Each structure stands twice: as structure tokens, then as C-alpha cells.
Amino acid sequence: MMSHFILPDDLIAKLGRLSVATSSKLRGHHKGSHRSSRIGSSLDFSDYREYALGDDVRQVDWNVYARTEKYFIKRFLDEQEMRVHILLDSSRSMGEGKKWLFARQIACALGFMVLNRDDRLSFSTLEENTFFRKKGAAYRKAYLQMVTNMQEANIKGSFARNGIKAIPKDCTVLFVVTDGLEPLEEWEHFFRKLPRFSGDVRCIQIVTEEELHPTFTGDVRLIDAESDEELNVSMSNKVLEQYQKERDEHEKAFYAICNRFGIKTIQLVAEDGIQRAIFHQLLKNRWVQ
């Protein structure tokens, strides 16, 4: 039983049938479970080519020679590991209970898939002592336990401004899990640099229903989770309409920045639950297979 993790036991069992999907050609140098476009020494046949001086004569296909009287050697697809990094936003705006739990569940599910396929996983936040880097199914429980035990998101400062420091180089796939609420100019600076780390960068934006459709009424005091600044507001239809307008404009610009730098995006709502996120949205968008 794995019920002490933040992922349900039945979901963990289902995740064993899934893997992260990518068309990126950037792979590690170690043996893995994914076919590379390179030619190597696995048992998966690719094609033939004519023998050239210096080729291994053991690769000559004598059946083809008997039919053509020409020397051809077999070529095989190489199998190499996928290297996936998950960067989780642990700034204070992520600290709302449902959002933080859901964001960690997403990170757990993706990491579990990677390790289960004998690939290399790395994970980081801006907090110290949260970096994880392991390869293979033997480390699935250790990873789930680490993310499960993480404390409340409480890092002060800008995730977009500092996140680049927590990313290793040369990832096959790079996942950024965030709510995307920081200033657009900081996001542009951040996303501009990400393609140098990976040819397949994906941003998962985590939101809550309260953020999408606020239900506040009357006079309220709002506190900025990042800066602790307070603002007294008398909630009205006009105020809510202005909020919705500014939020829509922010998100539209946020996605435009991602698109400009070739970064895939998806928005996941915490209240929809982890099962729907994985088996409907990520699977439908072919982020997993």
C-alpha cells in the first residue's frame, strides 16, 4: 500500500501504463527504454546500407548477399534514456491549500511515469534541499515521499526571476509547474532562456476556481500573497468585471509569450482533480501516452 503518498493508490497503479511523450531528439548517453533516431546496437531493426571498408563484418546480412551478390549491413535503432526535469513554483502565491496540493500531485504523477520507464528524472524548486536526481523504478517511492513531505509553498521573491538557476542543462523534456501570476516582463525574461535547456519545454499553469471566478462579496481586505501588501475593496459587479478583464489580458499575454519561444502550455484547474488532469487533459494533448 502507498496510501501515505499524496497520490491515490489506484492512480499510482494506472500511472504504470503511461509515459511522457516527446518528439525531442535530445537524449542521454546511457541505456534507456526509448527509441532514439540514432543508429545503435539495440535489437530493433532499422534498415540496410551498403558495406563500407571498416564496418563490422558480423553485421553483414548474408541472406541479402545470396540474393543480390552485394554486401549490406543491418542497422539497428539505439535505445537511450529520456531526461526529464520538473521545476515546481514554490512561491507564496502557490501556497493556497488546494493549489499547492494539486501542483505537487501533478509533479508526483509526471515524475513517477519517468522513473517507471527507467529514465532519468530531476526535480527542483527554489527552496534548498529539494533537488532530486535519480534514474529508474527503484526510486519511485523515494521521489513520491519527498514531494509528499514538502512544506507549504512560502518562498518570497519572484519565481520567474530566479527559476532559471534551478534548471539543469540538456533536458529531453522540461516541465514548469506554476500559476503564472508574476509580472509579464519577468515571464518573458524567463521563457526566453528556456529553449537553451531543452528542445521540449512545457508550462503547466495551475489555477483554482476562486481565481477564475471570485465569489467575494461586500467589503473585503485583500492581501497580496507575494508582497503582503493589503488592499481594502468594496466588491461589486464592476470590480469583478475589471478583475476578470485584467486576468484575461494577463493570461492572453502569458500564452503569447510562451508561444513566441516555442513553449507548450496547458491550464489545469485544481478542483477538476488529478485523475481528470492526467487521463483527459494531458493524455488528450499528447503530453503523455
N, C-alpha and C positions, 0 to 999 in steps of 0.2 A: 504494500500500500504506500502511496505517495501523498496522502491527504494533507500532510503538513506543508505542502507547497501551495503557492497562490494559484496554480493551475488545477482545475478539477481532474480527478483520476481518469474519468472517461475521455477527457480531451487529450491527456497525455498519451493514452493508448492509440487514439486516432492520429496523432501527430507523427507517429512512427511510419505512416504510409505517405507522408508528404515530404517535399524537399523544396528548397529555394530555387526558383527558376531564373536562369540568366542566359544571355547570349554573349556575354563578355568573354573575350579570349584570354584575359589575364589570369593566369593560374600559378599555383606554387610549383616548386621543383620536386615536391615529394609525391609519392604514390597516393592516389585517392580513388573515389568511386565515380568520377565524372569524366566523360569522354572529352578529350581536347581535340582541336582541329589539327594539332601537330601529328606527325607520324612517329610512332614509337614502337614499343615491344609488347603491347598487350595481346590478348587472344582475339580481338575484334578486327576482322579483315577490312582493309580499306580499298585497295586497288593494286594494279600491277604497274611496274615500269621496267624499261629495258635495263639489262645488266650493264653496269659500268665498272671499269677497272678499279679495284679496291673494295667493291661490295663483298659482303659475306656470302660465300658460295652456298652456305647452308640455307639461304633464303631463296635460292633458285627453285622455281616450280618446274620439276622435270616432266610433269604431265603436259604442261603447256609447250615445253620444248619438243615433246614427242609429236605434238600436233602441228607445230609451226616451224620447228628447227631453228628457233630463236630463243635466246636466254632472257627470261623475265624473272624478276624477283617480286615476292609478295611484300606489300606494305600494310602495316597494322596501325590502328588508332592508338594513341597514347592515352593513358588514364592518369589524370592529375588531380590534386586536391583543389577544392574551391576555398578561397579565403574570404570570410565574411566578417565585417566589423559592424557592431551595433553601438551607436552613440546616443545615449539617453539624456535628454534635457532634465536636469535635476534642480533647475532654478525655482524660485519660490512660487511662481505662477503655476507650476505643475503640482504644487503641494495639496491642492484640493483633493479630498479623500477618494472620490470615485475616479477622478482623472489619473491620479498617481498610481492607484491600484491597476487600472486598465492599461496604462503605459507600461508598467512592469510586466503585466501578463503578456502583452504583445512582444516585449523583449525576450521573455522566457520562451514563448512559443517559437519564435524565429531561431533563437539560439539552440533550442532542443533539436529542431529539424537539421541544423547544420552539423551538430555533433553526432547525431544519429546516423548521418551519411558518411561518417569517417572524414569529415572535412575540418578545416581549422577555423575556430571561432575566436574572435576577440571582442571585448565589450568594455565600454568606459563611460563615465560621467565626468563632471568637473570636480567631483569630490575625490579626495585622496583615498587610497586603499580600495578602490572599486574596479581596478583594471583586472580583466580576466583574459587569459590567452591559453587555450588548450585545443587539442585535436582528438577526436574520436569519441565513441559512445561511452567509454568508461568515465567520462567527465560530465555526463548529463546531469546526474543528481547534484554534483558539486556546484554546477552553474545555477540550477534551479534554486538551490538552497541559498546561494549568495544573493541572488536578486530578490528572493522572498524576504530575506533578512534585512534588506536595505531600509534605512531610516527614512523619515519623511523628507521630501524634497525641500531643501532650505538654503540652497546656495544663493548668496547675494551677488549681484552683478549680472552682466549680460552673457547669456549662453552663446548668442550669435557672435559676440566679440571674442569669446575665449574658447569656443568649442574646437577650433582648428588645432589647438595644442594637444587635444586628447585623441587624435586620429593617427593610427599607424599608416605607413606608406604601403602602396601596392596592394590594395584590396581588390578581390574579384567583384564583390558587391559591398556597398556601404549604405547602411540604413541610418537615417537620422530621425529620432522619435522626439517630437516637440509639439508645443501648442502654437508656435508661430506668432506669438503676441508681441515680440520685441519690434523696435523701430525698423522700418523697411530698409533704410540705408545700411543698418548693421547686417541685415539678412543679405543684402546684395554683396557686401564685402565678404561675408562668409561663404555664400554659394559660389561666388566667382572662383574661389580657391579649390573647391571640392573636386572638380574633374582631374586635378593633378594626382589625387589619391586613388581614384577608381574610375573605370570606364562605365560603371553602372551604379549611379548614385540615386537613392530613393528617399524621399522625405515623407514620413508618416505624421500627419497632423492630428493630434488628439484634442477633441473638444467635448464639452458637456452640453446637455440640453439647456441648462441655465445660461450658458454663454450664448447659445444660439437664439434662445427665446426667453429673455429675463422675465421673471414673474414678480419683481419687486413692486410694491405699491406704497403710497404715502411718502412721508419724509424719511429718508434713509441716509446713513453715513457710510460712504464707500471708502474702502482702504485699499490702496494700490499694493498688491502682494509683493512687488519688486522693490518699491521705494518707501513704503509705509506712509506715503502722503495720504491725507484724508480730504474727502470732499463731501459736503452736505448737499443733497439733491432732493428736490420735490419731484417724485416720479409722476409723469403724465404721459399721455399718448404721444405728445410732441417730443418729449425727451426720449422715449423708447424708439420712436421713428428715427430720430437723429442718431441714436446709438446703432440701430440696425444699418443705417446708411453708411456710417463710418466703418462699421465692421465689414460690411460687404466690400467697400472700397479697399480696405486693408487686405482682405483675402484675395481679391482680384489682382491687386498689385503683387502680392506674395507669390501667387501661382505664376504670374507673368515673369517674375524674376527667375523662378525655378526653371520654367520653360526655356528662357533665354540661355541658360547654362546647361541645358540638356538633362535636367534633374526631374525624374518622375515623381509625381505627388499623388497622395490619396488622403482623404479626410475620413477619420473613424470617430464615431460618437460613442462615448464611454457607456452610455445607457443601453446601446444595442447589444453589448456583451461580446465576450471574446470568441465564442463559437461562431456567431454571425460574421464577425470581422475576418476570421480565418477562412471559413468554408463558403462564404458568399462574396465578400469584397476582395480579399487577397487572391483567392482562387479564381474568381471571375476575371480579375485584371491580370492574371497570369504572373503574379508576383511569386506564387508558389504553385507547385504542380504535384 
